[in-house]
Each structure stands twice: as C-alpha cells, then as structure tokens.
Amino acid sequence: MTDTAVTEPGLRDLSEEEFVARYGAGRFTCGVLANRGRYVAEHICTDLLHRAFSPIITFSQDFVGAIVGPPEQDYPLAAVNKGNVIFLGSLSTGVRNTVWEYGIDRLEPGDLLICNDPFRVGNHVNDMCFIRPVFHAGEIVSFVVIRAHQLDIGGIVPGGFSLMKKNVYENGLVLGPQLIFHRDEPVKELMRTILDNTRFGETLLPDFHTIRSCCALGERLVQDSIERYGIEAYKGAIRYNTDASAASMRAAIASLPDGVYEGSDAVDSDGVDTEVEYRVQVKLSKRGERLEVDLSGSSPQSRTSLNATALDAQTAVALAVKLVLDPFSPFTSGIYRDIDVVVPTGSVIGAGPPAAVMFYFEIQSVLINAILRALEAPLGERAVAGAYGSTNLHTGEGLNPDGTPWFSAAELEAQYGAWGATDAGDGNNHSGLATLNMIMPSVEEIEPRVPAMILHREYLPDTAGPGTHRGGSALMKQSLFLSDGDHYLVPLHFRTPSGSGVHDGGDGRAGGSWFFEDESSDASTPVSEFRVPEPDDFDGAAVVSGVVDPESGRLDPGGEFAFFGRKPIWSERRGSVLRWITNGGGGWGDPLERDPEAVRRDVRDEYVSIAGARADYGVVVSGDPENDPEGLELDLEATERLRREMTAERG
Amino acid sequence: MSDQNPVQEAVSVEREPVAGACSDCGKEELMRYPVLSEGGWYQAVKCQSCLHSESREPDPVGPVEIASVVLV
C-alpha cells in the first residue's frame, strides 16, 4: 500500500549465520528466551494475584509485570504479562527515568526502587512502579518490574478518583525515585512516609512485601535463564524480541496508504463547568514505514485532575495503532521505533506540573477514539467503530449503620461497556476500554464488603450502532445503597455519542446516569421497602449526567445536557439507587446489508426491538420477543420490499 | 491550578525551521521539534515531506519541567 520504498531487510531475510552474528544465538534459542521472558512476567503476576490483599489488584487486576532490558541496550521493554495494557507504553521510559535519576551506580542486589510521579513514569500517583535490578557477574542485565495500582496514595479524596482535585498537591503523595527495599530489607523511613500519608495502610504494607518477593522471584527466574543459555544469548534475545515487534509494526505501518489523517474527540467537562471543552486533536502523517502522530491543537491542561501526561499519550497511540494495524505481535518498546509522537506540553494530553493527573485513562480513551476516526477512511473495511467512551467512575464512602466506615472505588460504576463493530463481527457488549483490560469484580465479592446490592445488569435494545455488523449494546446497571454515603461520580462522555459508526455503520446511542434519591429512609427501614426502579422507570430520578428530556429525565438526543459536576459530592441516604446506561458501540457497514436472520436473533435476544429492526435494518419481524422469543417470525418478502424502499429514499 | 482562568486556546508544538536539504528525499523542509519514541524523548530534526530524521538528540528529561530533577 505504501508508495515509499521499503529499505530495511526483514528479520526473516537473515541467514542463520547472519542471525547468530546479530543476536548471539540462533532463531530457536532466541524464540525460547523471548517466550521465557513472557513466562517470567506471567509467573510473577500470578504470584501477586494470589497473595495481594488489595481488591483492585486481586479482583480488578489493575497491574502488570514486565522485564526491562539492561542500560547498555537503553532499557528496552522486553516482555510483559497479559496484564493491564494501560501501563505498557511508559514502562521503558519510566524505568530509564527512574534509574537515571536515582543513580544506577547506587543500585545493589536486593534493592527495590519505586517511583509514582506521573511526569516521570506516566499513569497516576496510585500506580506505583516497582523496579528490581537483576545482577549477573556484578552487572545489571535486566530489571524486573511490577506496576500496580495502590488502593490509596493520600490526597483529598479516598482512593483518589475525583475531579475535585485541582493540583498536584491535592492529588496524592508524589514519590520520586527512591528505594522502598534495600538489600531485601524494608526502608522504614519511606514506609513510614507512605503509611502516615495514605489510607488503608493495613492493605498497602503487606502488598509491598508481596510485590518485593514477586520481583525477587522474577530475578531468580531471569538468572536461571542466563545460567541455562548464557548471558550473550539472553541479551541477544532481548534485542531480537524488540526488533521482531519493531519489524511487525513497520510492516503494519507500511500497509497504510501514505497521507495525512486527522480526527478528534472530546470529554464532556473537567468537572468545574460545561463552558470549557477538553478536546484531543490528532494528525497522523504517514510516509512509507514512518508514522508521526501530532497532538497539536489539543485543549490546554485542565483545572482539575482530568489530565494525562505525554507518556500516557504514547501508550494510547501504541494501543490504538496496534488495535487496527498490528494486533497480534507481542508488545515491546520496539513498536515505537518508527512512530514519533509529538505532544504539546501544557495540554490535557501532555500536562505538566502543577497540574493534577488522575483521569489520564479518560483522555487516553478520547485519543484512541480520535485515532479510530482519523483512520476510518484509509483503513476502509479494516476500520474499527468507536466504543462506550468512559469508565464513568464511582467512588463511595460513608458509615455503616453500626458506625464502621465503608468504602468502594471503581466497582459500582459502568466501567465496562460496549465496543464498536469491525469487519470480523459485532462489537462486544461488555469489555473494558482499549486501554483497560481489567476484570470487573463479581457481585459476590462486592456485596459482602460494600453496603450495596447490585440490582440490574442488563442490555438495552436499540442502543447499539446499527450496521452489517452492529455495535455492542448499552448496559443498564443499578446499585441500591444500604447505608448513607458520599458519592463521587465521573461520567465523562455522555454529551455526544462515543461509539462512532464506520464504513456506513451507525453511531451507538449516548447514555447517562441517574440517582433515585431516597429522602425518607432511616436505619430501621427494611430493605424490602426500598424502591427498585424498573429499567423503563425514570420517575423522580435526579439526572446525574446525559442529554435528556428535562421533564421526563429520559434520554433524548434533542434534549438538555445535565452536568454531573453541579454536585461535586452526591450525598445520598440509605435506599438510594444509582443507575447507569453506557454508550452503545458503533456499527460497521450498511445496516441494510445485515443478515435478516441475524436481526431476528437480535430481536429474540432483545438487543433490537421489533420497531428497531424495521427502522434501523429494514427487517420485518413479528411476534412477542418477551414471552415467546423462539416463536418470532421473519418475513423475508416484506423485508426485501422495505429495504428497496429505504434504499430508494436514501437516493 | 484551580484558580487560574482557563486558557481556551489549543496548545501546539512549535516547529523551528532548519536550513538544509533532507538527506533522504532532498526536500528543503527540515524542522526541529521534540518527539517521543523508542528510547524516550528526542530533539529531532525531521523532514516534513518524508519524515526522515536528519538528527535525533536524546533528551532524558523531555520538555516537562520537574523541580526536583535538579538534584540529579
């Protein structure tokens, strides 16, 4: 597809002798060692998963394990586990920055270095980066790295997920490069600093010890690899691994037509007001095997914690480009070899101090959507439709009726939702954002720990973007709170649909959030007397966010936008119900070309109503989907007539 | 900071013209600006026509100013 000459010979073109001369070992050995690196990363993370106390590690799996190569190779990211991909893009640069600033000559065996400063290592202050040097014959030959979200890191809001935080000082404890363990012994001065300035120390402290031992396990496994195969082969395999993913990405970039492609997307607000839009603008310039992604033209950094750093921008660019062009190659730092990211400092996607960086993942999501939009035309049939757009994060805290405190973060919102469709098929209904392949904690895990009952999780008909392949359907989720509490709500993409359709597919419907406020209950009110609103019931609900009819509170694309930030804290009584409806995913391809039988199945499964089948797909289905779903009848002759009429109306 | 009036103008990266021709395609469209790539930050001089990098100087800290980095 490229019209610029490809110059570099591929790895597969090398003779065996050339390969050994370049990498210090043969193809087979390098392949074994590359896979063994990924095994080491998986093994240490399995260990962490089994032994951590923090629910955001054990249940949500908000962490990653990695092997970073030696300083002489410029700290390449060589191997990662199948963990949270949101950490991947900044690991190499983050480790390089941390080790450089701490001083590589000061590191000793058994040391565990940390840093959580978003401007040095990307992500946010909760995401602590733990780095253990691996020594061989007195030389650092690798780093075993765990990046793991800490349940709390101080700041003005428990857990940290709030747009009330207005600068780095309110955001949480910033820890520059320093040791948390020295020669496998805790550095008590730093431990005291952390535990005296954060909540949930009873969880953080044992997890620090667990992470140290996991990294020590990784060190032993790396040293075992070196003993088996030799140091030259070990280092050569790291170079090979990064070269292989660089070559894969280079070929993927070359498959795009040369050109300049632009797109954008925006979040609803930074929580202060609705006057200032926060937009990410992207311009992709592609020539031959080279790609430049310029984010100039993006909005300035926000007044709250709605900011991402340049390192987060780099991660999002890699994930978006891999998603559409090169989804199957292992993620290493080599994928950036032919991709330059140009990030305006002081923007919402390239913030600098003293801006607070917390909701960087929301800005990453907007950037990924902007890239998908920009690449729709050049990708043609390979274009990917947009997803649900925002994690809609919720944090709640309060006192139980017995006076004990309760806390919940990132589990009672609508963090997972609908993906866009592709040429391969319909979009998923319920996955994490492209940057956040975490796991939703189960109801059985949440309810014993949090005074809440999860009432509904169900898909809503006619919310998916129609298409030959339809988008994922919006999820309606409701939680009933059994204690009074303060709630911090951050829904960031309900003002406009995020699920953009591609290749003539339609957009997914924008969603919203509501609180059914209970004004009369007290600690003695039986649970059986609480209101359980049915999905179609909006009566008296306070609209948290969404474009709604102001009278009924129902979603209405022609209605008014309800701004969630009008209440920085939603203080609700026992018996209140929080409702979410996610955005629908975008459709792929002309909906009039969708297989009518697939539409009948969608009606049976209540992804599409009988009226929606007719209006969106030109498919005539009759029957009673609720009471007799298998008795639905598809009228193919009427469908053909209707589709001809709809095609003629399009002109 | 919270109390600042929001600056609503978009933010862009300045590109500084550099004299000379691209050694790859010959066009005289060289510009200097910071880029983030494999290996972190660089001050790059790049051809705006073919995206060839005429030079790339590593910049460990990058354009974001962190007060305590002076302690290195």
Interface residues (C-beta under 8 A of the other chain):
Chain A: T4 D74 P76 S92 T93 R96 N97 W100 E101 G103 D117 F119 R120 K166 N167 G176 T242 A246 E275 V276 R279 Q281 S285 R287 G288 R290 L291 E292 D294 S296 G297 S298 S299 P300 R303 T304 T309 A310 L311 A313 Q314 S333 G334 I335 Y336 R337 I339 D340 V341 V342 V343 P344 T345 G346 S347 G350 G352 P353 P354 A355
Chain B: M1 S2 Q4 P6 V7 Q8 E9 A10 V11 S12 V13 Y33 P34 V35 L36 S37 E38 G39 G40 W41 A44 K46 S49 C50 L51 H52 P60 G62 P63 V64 E65 I66 A67 S68 V69 V72
